Amino acid sequence: MSVISDSSAELEKAKEEIRNLRQEVSMVKSAYIELLNDERRKMLLLDDVPMGEIVLDADSQLVDVNKGFETFLGYSREEFLSMRFHDLLAEGIDMHEAIFPVFKRTGIAKNLTWKMKRKNGDVITVVLYGKAVYDSDGNFFQARGIILNITDKVIADEALKKSEREKALILDVMSDCIIFYDVNMQVIWANRVASVLSGIPAEEIKGKFCYEICHKEKAFCKGCPVGRPQSTKIPLSGEVRAAGMVFFIQTHPVFDEFGKFTGLVQVISDITERKEMERQILELSSNERRKLGTDLHDGLGQVLTGISFISTVLYQELKDKNPEAAKTAEDIVEHTKRAQTTMRNIINGLCPVSEDSAGLMSTLESMASAIEKLYGIKCRYKCLHPVYVDDYELSNHLYFIAREAVNNAVKHSGCKNIKLCLKMKSGFLRLEVSDDGIGLKPDSITNGQGLRIMKYRASIIGADIDVNSKPDRGTSVTVLVKPAS
């Protein structure tokens, strides 16, 4: 009897477990259906979003797609459900067969880029983000993926890359050095010529400072003709001498669409050969002027001296015998003297500085004296210790720079005093012309014709020139040059 009772109890227990299992299965089934409904609702929500969503089975058969994916490729839902994923790939089955098995094992795919075929034959570029779904036994069940159409972005990127390649090609074949700096004057990009001129390999030039490229220095150059354009934020230009070469540098600030300063473009031209040719031309011109001055002095000067002597003798002979004829002889003497004075002025204009080593000192002193007499402006010449310059061309250019500076002061400054200082210190010759006038306008320092001429002459002799002007405090022009030994 007890055996039957035990069996009944076990039977009831088994039935209870079956009922519980049925309930659990029912709950799982309901949850699964709800999950599928949620997925379907999500896909419906994504139908109006420009993004595709797909579901693949274990054989990569399409089992569900959203409206966005239909829009991408132009197939209907029914057509999609008859396809496998690789049927849509422009690359064909090989790439899919290489990747899909790996995805089934790893369970995730990120940033996979594919070329897909649209129904009309066009090819688009998409990026895929996928996640695998596994059953309770850990077997691959489904693949769900989000697909974005990035064709426009790829086309834009390719166009940008092509533009960059073309720009780099154009800039690399140019003879000028072109460098793009950031706000700290460190190289962002440079063309091939920049590497050639600086001697820095192209792969190492990025990140270098401007002074490392131009002068191989460790700090910004003092007196750089382009100044600090990252501070002034205006286009600047000027000449730089380095390693026996002469460069013309132009610097252009770069601003973004909001007017924020973002960097600098620098164009560097090697003008060494041009400067040497200009120097030779000016030297030939100077030699011709000296030759002409010598010819005038030795030729016409002697003729005029002879005429003056003969006319004087003739006057002495006629003054008692024929007063009227003597007056004519006296007029000849007077006109001859005037002709000699005119000739000397011409010679002085052609060759203002004498060829001896003390010529610059004496010429500057004479100029200061002449300014006082002509304009009534106090002009002092100061040279505490003798400065001898054996280079005639150097003396000549320094004189013309001083004359231009003095003329500017006389004509435009309204000054009462002008100072001319000449001295030699530490092997450098220093010439300074200063006044106590009203000063120069800022644009005159950059664009004034006289100042441009002075800067040009300074560049020919390899001198540094500095123009310093303050309102109502006058102007000073300083030239610093090292004479050739």
FIBA-554074 format. One line per field, with one value per residue (C-alpha): residue number from 0; residue in three letters; x, y, z negated. Coordinates in Angstrom, 3 decimals, decimal comma. Example, Ala and Ser with C-alpha at 12.3 -4.5 7.8 and 13.67 -1.06 7.14 Angstrom:
FIBA-554074
lolo	(0_1)
dovo	(ALA_SER)
x	(12,300_13,670)
y	(-4,500_-1,060)
z	(-7,800_-7,140)
This chain:
FIBA-554074
lolo	(0_1_2_3_4_5_6_7_8_9_10_11_12_13_14_15_16_17_18_19_20_21_22_23_24_25_26_27_28_29_30_31_32_33_34_35_36_37_38_39_40_41_42_43_44_45_46_47_48_49_50_51_52_53_54_55_56_57_58_59_60_61_62_63_64_65_66_67_68_69_70_71_72_73_74_75_76_77_78_79_80_81_82_83_84_85_86_87_88_89_90_91_92_93_94_95_96_97_98_99_100_101_102_103_104_105_106_107_108_109_110_111_112_113_114_115_116_117_118_119_120_121_122_123_124_125_126_127_128_129_130_131_132_133_134_135_136_137_138_139_140_141_142_143_144_145_146_147_148_149_150_151_152_153_154_155_156_157_158_159_160_161_162_163_164_165_166_167_168_169_170_171_172_173_174_175_176_177_178_179_180_181_182_183_184_185_186_187_188_189_190_191_192_193_194_195_196_197_198_199_200_201_202_203_204_205_206_207_208_209_210_211_212_213_214_215_216_217_218_219_220_221_222_223_224_225_226_227_228_229_230_231_232_233_234_235_236_237_238_239_240_241_242_243_244_245_246_247_248_249_250_251_252_253_254_255_256_257_258_259_260_261_262_263_264_265_266_267_268_269_270_271_272_273_274_275_276_277_278_279_280_281_282_283_284_285_286_287_288_289_290_291_292_293_294_295_296_297_298_299_300_301_302_303_304_305_306_307_308_309_310_311_312_313_314_315_316_317_318_319_320_321_322_323_324_325_326_327_328_329_330_331_332_333_334_335_336_337_338_339_340_341_342_343_344_345_346_347_348_349_350_351_352_353_354_355_356_357_358_359_360_361_362_363_364_365_366_367_368_369_370_371_372_373_374_375_376_377_378_379_380_381_382_383_384_385_386_387_388_389_390_391_392_393_394_395_396_397_398_399_400_401_402_403_404_405_406_407_408_409_410_411_412_413_414_415_416_417_418_419_420_421_422_423_424_425_426_427_428_429_430_431_432_433_434_435_436_437_438_439_440_441_442_443_444_445_446_447_448_449_450_451_452_453_454_455_456_457_458_459_460_461_462_463_464_465_466_467_468_469_470_471_472_473_474_475_476_477_478_479_480_481_482_483_484)
dovo	(MET_SER_VAL_ILE_SER_ASP_SER_SER_ALA_GLU_LEU_GLU_LYS_ALA_LYS_GLU_GLU_ILE_ARG_ASN_LEU_ARG_GLN_GLU_VAL_SER_MET_VAL_LYS_SER_ALA_TYR_ILE_GLU_LEU_LEU_ASN_ASP_GLU_ARG_ARG_LYS_MET_LEU_LEU_LEU_ASP_ASP_VAL_PRO_MET_GLY_GLU_ILE_VAL_LEU_ASP_ALA_ASP_SER_GLN_LEU_VAL_ASP_VAL_ASN_LYS_GLY_PHE_GLU_THR_PHE_LEU_GLY_TYR_SER_ARG_GLU_GLU_PHE_LEU_SER_MET_ARG_PHE_HIS_ASP_LEU_LEU_ALA_GLU_GLY_ILE_ASP_MET_HIS_GLU_ALA_ILE_PHE_PRO_VAL_PHE_LYS_ARG_THR_GLY_ILE_ALA_LYS_ASN_LEU_THR_TRP_LYS_MET_LYS_ARG_LYS_ASN_GLY_ASP_VAL_ILE_THR_VAL_VAL_LEU_TYR_GLY_LYS_ALA_VAL_TYR_ASP_SER_ASP_GLY_ASN_PHE_PHE_GLN_ALA_ARG_GLY_ILE_ILE_LEU_ASN_ILE_THR_ASP_LYS_VAL_ILE_ALA_ASP_GLU_ALA_LEU_LYS_LYS_SER_GLU_ARG_GLU_LYS_ALA_LEU_ILE_LEU_ASP_VAL_MET_SER_ASP_CYS_ILE_ILE_PHE_TYR_ASP_VAL_ASN_MET_GLN_VAL_ILE_TRP_ALA_ASN_ARG_VAL_ALA_SER_VAL_LEU_SER_GLY_ILE_PRO_ALA_GLU_GLU_ILE_LYS_GLY_LYS_PHE_CYS_TYR_GLU_ILE_CYS_HIS_LYS_GLU_LYS_ALA_PHE_CYS_LYS_GLY_CYS_PRO_VAL_GLY_ARG_PRO_GLN_SER_THR_LYS_ILE_PRO_LEU_SER_GLY_GLU_VAL_ARG_ALA_ALA_GLY_MET_VAL_PHE_PHE_ILE_GLN_THR_HIS_PRO_VAL_PHE_ASP_GLU_PHE_GLY_LYS_PHE_THR_GLY_LEU_VAL_GLN_VAL_ILE_SER_ASP_ILE_THR_GLU_ARG_LYS_GLU_MET_GLU_ARG_GLN_ILE_LEU_GLU_LEU_SER_SER_ASN_GLU_ARG_ARG_LYS_LEU_GLY_THR_ASP_LEU_HIS_ASP_GLY_LEU_GLY_GLN_VAL_LEU_THR_GLY_ILE_SER_PHE_ILE_SER_THR_VAL_LEU_TYR_GLN_GLU_LEU_LYS_ASP_LYS_ASN_PRO_GLU_ALA_ALA_LYS_THR_ALA_GLU_ASP_ILE_VAL_GLU_HIS_THR_LYS_ARG_ALA_GLN_THR_THR_MET_ARG_ASN_ILE_ILE_ASN_GLY_LEU_CYS_PRO_VAL_SER_GLU_ASP_SER_ALA_GLY_LEU_MET_SER_THR_LEU_GLU_SER_MET_ALA_SER_ALA_ILE_GLU_LYS_LEU_TYR_GLY_ILE_LYS_CYS_ARG_TYR_LYS_CYS_LEU_HIS_PRO_VAL_TYR_VAL_ASP_ASP_TYR_GLU_LEU_SER_ASN_HIS_LEU_TYR_PHE_ILE_ALA_ARG_GLU_ALA_VAL_ASN_ASN_ALA_VAL_LYS_HIS_SER_GLY_CYS_LYS_ASN_ILE_LYS_LEU_CYS_LEU_LYS_MET_LYS_SER_GLY_PHE_LEU_ARG_LEU_GLU_VAL_SER_ASP_ASP_GLY_ILE_GLY_LEU_LYS_PRO_ASP_SER_ILE_THR_ASN_GLY_GLN_GLY_LEU_ARG_ILE_MET_LYS_TYR_ARG_ALA_SER_ILE_ILE_GLY_ALA_ASP_ILE_ASP_VAL_ASN_SER_LYS_PRO_ASP_ARG_GLY_THR_SER_VAL_THR_VAL_LEU_VAL_LYS_PRO_ALA_SER)
x	(0,000_2,887_4,491_1,377_1,215_4,828_4,288_1,269_3,225_6,049_3,520_1,930_5,328_6,235_2,980_3,682_7,141_5,639_3,101_5,896_7,951_4,985_4,541_8,213_8,119_5,010_6,753_9,853_7,729_5,805_9,047_10,487_7,383_7,508_11,187_10,444_7,624_9,970_12,555_9,909_8,605_12,176_12,705_9,406_10,569_13,797_11,924_11,965_15,563_18,327_19,824_19,415_18,774_19,011_18,640_20,524_20,155_23,036_23,460_23,536_20,070_18,191_15,203_14,219_15,042_13,730_12,435_15,709_17,595_15,035_15,626_19,421_19,458_16,103_14,934_11,557_11,261_10,162_13,225_15,522_14,092_15,108_18,737_21,821_23,989_26,797_24,336_24,318_28,102_29,989_33,093_31,327_31,200_34,904_35,152_31,905_32,995_36,242_34,559_31,198_32,638_34,865_31,886_29,881_32,637_33,419_29,826_30,539_31,530_32,447_33,192_33,146_33,155_31,484_30,730_27,086_25,202_21,947_19,209_19,928_23,573_25,068_27,616_27,391_29,734_28,294_29,632_28,253_27,900_26,774_26,028_25,427_22,514_23,113_20,610_20,587_23,164_25,543_24,955_24,860_21,237_21,027_23,020_21,582_23,239_22,970_24,093_24,916_25,294_28,586_28,894_28,685_31,287_33,617_33,225_33,889_36,929_38,313_37,767_39,531_42,431_42,692_42,669_45,356_47,490_47,129_47,909_50,986_52,126_51,707_53,498_56,295_57,194_57,371_60,816_59,842_59,868_56,315_55,667_52,472_52,999_50,700_50,205_53,481_55,497_55,933_55,689_52,406_53,265_56,111_56,844_59,854_61,905_61,684_63,439_66,083_66,859_66,906_68,735_66,149_64,633_61,014_59,821_61,509_60,546_57,064_57,049_60,242_60,265_60,830_64,253_65,412_64,721_66,083_69,039_69,519_69,198_67,573_65,344_63,441_65,765_66,374_65,425_63,684_62,285_58,906_58,797_56,398_53,367_51,630_51,469_50,887_48,609_49,332_51,137_54,829_57,868_61,592_65,032_67,044_70,676_71,724_74,611_75,889_72,503_69,826_66,129_63,031_60,373_56,649_54,414_50,609_48,428_45,600_42,192_39,226_35,638_35,172_38,190_40,305_44,034_44,988_48,437_50,801_51,797_55,360_56,809_60,602_62,384_66,104_67,226_70,967_71,748_69,482_71,125_74,568_73,537_72,057_75,260_77,334_75,074_75,314_79,069_79,317_77,123_79,310_82,450_80,915_80,053_83,591_85,002_82,715_83,679_87,359_86,909_85,091_87,753_90,749_89,282_86,684_88,195_91,559_89,924_87,948_91,068_92,917_90,108_90,053_93,842_93,884_90,890_92,558_95,754_93,687_91,837_95,100_96,390_93,189_92,041_94,146_94,143_90,557_88,265_85,251_87,090_88,571_85,028_84,227_87,355_86,349_82,893_84,542_86,581_83,452_81,415_84,339_84,447_80,718_81,182_83,932_81,644_78,835_81,248_82,475_78,851_78,184_81,297_80,276_76,840_78,381_81,055_80,007_82,488_86,170_87,955_90,327_89,456_88,560_86,147_82,964_83,878_84,721_81,648_79,240_80,843_80,480_76,868_76,072_77,660_75,769_72,413_72,926_73,808_70,988_68,080_69,081_68,541_71,194_72,921_75,712_78,188_79,647_82,547_84,584_87,170_88,239_86,336_88,264_86,393_88,443_85,382_84,302_80,947_80,137_81,028_78,993_75,821_76,130_76,414_73,269_71,357_72,434_71,527_68,057_67,469_68,607_66,447_63,408_64,052_64,436_61,339_58,845_59,765_59,637_62,702_65,081_68,033_69,593_72,403_74,781_76,777_79,420_81,383_83,044_82,440_83,264_84,033_80,655_80,238_77,252_75,684_72,784_70,730_68,251_66,011_63,699_60,738_57,112_57,898_56,657_53,215_53,126_52,369_55,308_57,726_56,494_55,508_57,493_59,475_62,545_62,606_62,249_65,259_67,295_66,314_67,189_70,654_71,167_70,265_72,789_75,665_74,356_73,501_70,738_68,642_66,275_63,790_62,428_59,877_57,601_55,012_56,483_59,716_61,474_62,852_66,098_67,538_70,298_72,444_74,691_77,126_80,299_82,861_84,658_88,056)
y	(0,000_2,363_1,660_2,802_5,908_6,813_6,336_8,619_11,308_11,139_11,284_14,395_15,942_15,193_16,690_19,838_20,164_19,722_22,461_24,726_23,986_24,742_28,052_28,879_27,896_30,013_32,961_32,521_32,280_35,410_37,215_36,091_37,235_40,531_40,873_40,234_42,755_45,258_44,663_45,061_48,265_49,560_48,787_50,534_53,549_53,568_53,397_57,180_57,541_57,547_54,426_50,789_47,907_44,260_40,823_37,799_34,117_31,703_31,326_35,126_34,998_38,306_37,702_41,285_44,822_48,269_50,855_52,794_49,841_49,567_53,242_52,724_50,014_50,354_46,732_45,822_43,970_40,810_40,981_41,403_38,360_36,181_37,276_36,503_39,324_38,688_39,131_42,841_43,293_44,861_42,977_39,617_36,586_36,231_39,117_38,139_34,516_35,680_37,947_36,345_33,227_35,413_37,574_34,513_33,608_37,048_38,275_41,897_43,972_47,634_50,106_47,510_49,344_47,670_48,519_47,628_47,389_49,261_47,758_50,275_49,193_52,106_51,309_52,967_52,859_51,843_51,275_48,374_47,916_44,350_42,222_38,476_36,801_33,349_30,755_29,265_26,669_29,335_28,614_31,450_32,307_35,691_38,733_42,212_45,129_48,899_50,234_53,860_55,189_57,130_57,502_61,311_61,472_59,125_61,162_64,377_62,835_61,572_64,992_66,626_64,174_64,799_68,540_68,170_66,038_68,559_71,447_69,637_68,872_72,498_73,858_71,298_72,270_75,971_77,487_79,403_77,936_77,827_77,030_76,948_77,665_77,417_80,320_79,448_79,613_75,836_74,157_72,474_71,885_72,775_72,140_70,357_73,567_74,270_70,980_71,699_75,217_74,315_71,010_69,391_66,114_66,519_63,996_65,961_69,536_69,380_70,882_72,913_76,591_79,255_80,199_76,555_76,556_79,996_80,502_77,234_79,326_78,532_81,590_84,111_86,350_89,846_92,440_89,952_91,951_90,202_90,937_88,805_88,571_86,285_89,404_92,103_89,901_91,928_90,881_91,722_91,296_91,866_90,449_88,009_87,027_83,583_81,250_83,637_83,753_86,440_85,619_87,724_86,677_87,383_86,421_86,291_85,705_83,156_83,614_81,263_82,147_83,743_86,022_84,007_83,945_80,339_80,459_81,955_81,267_82,222_82,496_82,576_83,432_82,956_86,298_85,786_85,753_88,720_90,725_89,916_91,039_94,252_94,866_94,354_96,673_99,370_98,890_99,295_102,370_103,768_103,066_104,809_107,816_107,963_107,638_110,390_112,569_111,958_112,716_115,933_116,974_116,012_116,934_119,670_121,004_121,589_123,202_125,581_126,348_127,136_129,393_131,179_131,702_132,975_135,245_136,721_137,436_138,941_141,162_142,436_143,313_145,068_146,914_149,970_149,742_148,777_148,968_147,656_144,529_144,150_144,043_141,158_139,302_139,911_138,456_135,368_134,959_135,275_132,777_130,372_130,448_129,781_126,851_125,479_125,774_124,007_121,289_120,773_120,468_117,879_115,961_116,102_114,766_111,946_111,116_112,649_110,582_110,756_107,482_107,706_105,808_109,026_110,071_109,125_111,158_114,321_114,023_113,630_116,597_118,720_117,656_118,676_122,077_122,586_121,747_124,461_127,052_126,164_125,575_127,217_123,936_123,014_119,897_118,378_115,785_113,541_111,139_110,785_108,465_108,333_105,769_104,703_102,805_101,317_100,030_102,880_101,286_100,886_104,533_105,663_103,795_104,928_108,517_108,237_106,641_109,490_112,079_110,566_110,488_114,114_115,234_113,497_115,259_118,652_118,325_116,478_116,484_120,164_119,576_122,116_119,760_116,946_114,684_112,687_110,057_107,733_105,203_101,805_99,308_95,599_95,441_96,952_100,342_102,275_105,267_107,080_110,057_111,429_114,483_116,082_116,529_115,362_111,763_109,595_108,162_104,340_103,700_105,907_103,559_100,692_102,378_105,648_105,971_107,454_104,744_102,035_103,479_103,483_99,889_98,879_100,416_98,787_95,396_95,842_96,304_93,633_96,118_96,059_99,216_100,236_103,097_104,209_107,002_108,302_111,081_114,451_112,755_112,565_109,874_107,952_105,895_103,491_101,455_98,660_96,910_94,863_96,048_93,361_92,630)
z	(0,000_-0,851_2,531_4,358_2,202_2,970_6,712_6,685_4,894_7,424_10,270_8,829_8,387_11,998_13,215_11,186_12,746_16,227_15,531_14,331_17,433_19,665_17,918_18,363_22,053_22,503_20,832_22,974_26,112_25,150_24,403_27,744_29,611_27,739_28,617_32,277_32,126_30,478_33,178_35,841_34,243_34,088_37,747_38,580_36,605_38,659_41,955_42,366_41,191_43,894_42,383_43,317_40,917_41,949_40,369_41,715_40,852_40,334_44,119_44,593_46,118_45,724_43,469_42,724_43,908_43,107_45,537_45,387_46,852_49,645_50,389_50,440_53,065_54,853_54,331_52,872_49,566_51,407_53,677_50,680_48,893_51,847_51,663_49,648_48,395_50,880_53,784_52,946_52,839_55,724_54,586_55,014_52,759_51,956_49,510_47,802_47,427_45,856_43,318_42,418_40,717_38,573_37,648_36,618_34,179_32,797_32,732_33,638_36,681_36,594_39,373_42,142_45,473_48,451_52,041_52,768_56,063_56,449_58,576_61,365_61,502_59,560_56,882_53,465_50,480_47,116_43,624_41,561_37,816_36,988_33,953_33,775_31,950_30,412_29,143_25,652_26,674_27,930_31,599_34,118_34,825_36,542_37,578_37,149_38,815_39,193_42,572_43,411_46,937_46,989_50,764_50,692_47,945_49,828_53,021_51,105_49,386_52,677_54,270_51,318_51,541_55,277_54,669_51,990_54,322_57,123_54,766_53,441_57,001_58,085_55,009_55,270_58,840_57,943_57,579_54,431_50,948_49,522_45,863_43,825_40,107_37,114_34,693_32,930_36,177_36,328_39,721_40,599_44,253_46,585_50,238_51,676_52,144_48,407_47,754_50,399_49,153_45,474_45,910_43,645_44,949_46,018_43,440_40,624_41,527_40,008_36,509_37,042_36,101_38,765_37,381_37,518_41,246_42,183_39,846_37,955_34,805_31,454_31,129_33,223_35,221_33,922_36,493_38,792_41,757_41,452_37,716_35,702_38,010_35,490_33,325_35,933_38,085_41,224_44,433_44,243_46,451_46,434_47,160_45,086_45,540_44,406_45,274_47,933_49,674_49,957_49,596_50,124_47,621_47,823_44,913_45,139_42,042_42,380_40,739_40,453_41,377_37,954_38,344_35,911_36,638_37,477_39,038_41,605_45,169_45,967_49,471_49,648_52,896_53,428_54,880_54,380_58,092_58,767_56,005_57,326_60,804_59,394_57,469_60,606_62,608_59,953_59,790_63,561_63,334_60,577_62,595_65,586_63,447_62,101_65,613_66,840_63,890_64,572_68,284_67,451_64,991_67,068_70,461_70,301_67,088_68,727_71,759_69,530_67,518_70,762_71,977_68,647_68,746_72,352_71,720_68,676_70,649_73,453_70,997_69,524_73,008_74,139_71,057_71,875_75,668_76,404_73,356_75,310_76,486_72,986_71,558_73,909_72,765_69,135_69,838_71,322_68,146_66,004_68,054_68,059_64,268_64,161_66,543_64,293_61,250_63,124_64,197_60,626_59,423_62,114_61,120_57,460_58,412_60,407_57,846_54,514_52,501_53,188_53,762_50,798_47,595_45,763_48,516_46,663_43,597_45,546_47,784_44,859_43,120_46,262_46,628_43,027_43,603_46,864_45,228_42,599_45,222_47,623_45,231_41,983_40,122_37,586_38,946_36,851_38,073_35,370_35,863_32,670_34,189_37,845_39,926_42,995_45,705_48,530_50,430_52,697_53,567_49,878_49,187_52,161_51,133_47,517_48,692_50,846_47,964_45,663_48,291_48,774_45,011_44,647_47,581_46,045_42,753_44,423_46,626_44,424_40,727_39,847_37,691_36,190_35,709_37,734_36,560_38,730_36,795_38,180_36,151_36,287_33,474_33,198_36,900_37,913_39,527_38,155_39,852_38,166_39,349_36,818_36,506_33,925_36,277_36,260_37,189_40,039_40,684_40,215_43,891_44,923_43,155_45,317_48,563_48,726_51,945_50,239_47,583_50,219_52,047_48,815_48,053_51,599_51,371_47,973_49,415_52,237_49,771_47,375_44,647_42,046_41,996_39,235_39,408_36,061_35,906_33,151_33,405_32,380_31,299_34,633_36,877_36,932_39,780_38,748_41,113_39,835_42,164_41,879_44,441_46,398_44,927)
